[in-house]
Amino acid sequence: MDGLVFTPSAAPHATRAPCAVHAALHGTPSVRPGAGGAAFGAVSGLVAALVASQMAKPRSVRPRRVKHVCMAVPTEKPMRTTVFTKAALDGVSPGDCPFTHGVLMALKLKGVDYDVVACSPTTKPPWLLQEVGGQMPCVVHQGVAHVESGKILKWIDQTFPGPTLAVPSDFEELVSRAGLFAAIAEYTKNTDSSKDADLLVTLQMALTRFRMHLFSLPIGTQYACGNALTLADCELLPALYVLQNATAPLKGWSLNNLPESDEIRQYYNRASTLPAFAQTCYPPNVALQGWTAARS
Ligand SMILES: N[C@@H](CCC(=O)N[C@@H](CS)C(=O)NCC(=O)O)C(=O)O
């Protein structure tokens, strides 16, 4: 599947503050022992500081559309490894699905050659409905249909050769504890302006938990669990892509409201230059259309 090429902003790599708050996320000793004790207590203070420091200075990683290949929905289960995903509003091209995005990232990282088929509610093939209740993303490989992105990601890592994408045991709960996608989704979907402030604080708390995790890593660490992408990045980066491309236009808030030196902003800028991320993105306008539809 051909995707997008990104023009990255030239963000310098992180210079990490010498603090350790790993325990807040993992309940285990920090990489830098001695500074992690009051981590969760510090969250609200950090959020307050962040709120105060938010200055709307849009500076985005701008995707440049190059080429997009859409396959017609085959009636039979395909022989080639194929990812079935939600269609965009046009009914035929890949839609906004962060779960699919993560799955495609993992397949790319493993070097798997795959096809993508976008299905609308009315074009799902009979076998997809019968075998997996129409759930998507669905990866068909050697005649077997795999669903539920969390399970698919682990299956990809265990099935295909290539670099391990396993999340180190210390960080197993990183994604679920940070709660980033849920917080981004709730805030982005909300149309009741009286709830916006609370939802934004919840989102900032989630970002702060992830930021504290990044702080806890050795200085110079590139990604969420080390210097190579793992399944954790395959979940976190697609969530941040929603923040940057749907939340930003709908709510006027994104990572661009944070200082350029912000750890998460730098992490996102760094990772979004990688082919495994940039070549598996759905277009930004599809993100906006999808989340606009989710609000109505
Ligand atoms: N828990 C599922 C959630 C998947 C999901 O929400 N998929 C949505 C798009 S993001 C979808 O495909 N909706 C269209 C449909 O089901 O027809 C997973 O992790 O795979």
The ligand as an SDF file (V2000), in Angstrom:
LIG
                    3D

 20 19  0  0  0  0  0  0  0  0999 V2000
  -11.2860   -3.1000   19.5050 N   0  0  0  0  0  0  0  0  0  0  0  0
  -11.1530   -3.0480   18.0660 C   0  0  0  0  0  0  0  0  0  0  0  0
  -11.6660   -1.7100   17.5970 C   0  0  0  0  0  0  0  0  0  0  0  0
  -11.6550   -1.5790   16.0930 C   0  0  0  0  0  0  0  0  0  0  0  0
  -12.5020   -0.4290   15.5940 C   0  0  0  0  0  0  0  0  0  0  0  0
  -13.0180    0.3990   16.3700 O   0  0  0  0  0  0  0  0  0  0  0  0
  -12.6360   -0.3610   14.2710 N   0  0  0  0  0  0  0  0  0  0  0  0
  -13.4680    0.6500   13.6410 C   0  0  0  0  0  0  0  0  0  0  0  0
  -12.6630    1.8060   13.0430 C   0  0  0  0  0  0  0  0  0  0  0  0
  -11.5120    2.5800   14.0960 S   0  0  0  0  0  0  0  0  0  0  0  0
  -14.1360    0.0460   12.4190 C   0  0  0  0  0  0  0  0  0  0  0  0
  -13.5350   -0.7020   11.6910 O   0  0  0  0  0  0  0  0  0  0  0  0
  -15.3870    0.4260   12.1950 N   0  0  0  0  0  0  0  0  0  0  0  0
  -16.1140    0.0940   10.9800 C   0  0  0  0  0  0  0  0  0  0  0  0
  -16.8810   -1.2030   11.0920 C   0  0  0  0  0  0  0  0  0  0  0  0
  -16.7650   -1.9000   12.1110 O   0  0  0  0  0  0  0  0  0  0  0  0
  -17.5860   -1.5090   10.1570 O   0  0  0  0  0  0  0  0  0  0  0  0
   -9.7010   -3.2640   17.6980 C   0  0  0  0  0  0  0  0  0  0  0  0
   -8.8140   -2.8840   18.4950 O   0  0  0  0  0  0  0  0  0  0  0  0
   -9.4080   -3.8340   16.6440 O   0  0  0  0  0  0  0  0  0  0  0  0
  1  2  1  0
  2  3  1  0
  2 18  1  0
  3  4  1  0
  4  5  1  0
  5  6  2  0
  5  7  1  0
  7  8  1  0
  8  9  1  0
  8 11  1  0
  9 10  1  0
 11 12  2  0
 11 13  1  0
 13 14  1  0
 14 15  1  0
 15 16  2  0
 15 17  1  0
 18 19  2  0
 18 20  1  0
M  END
$$$$
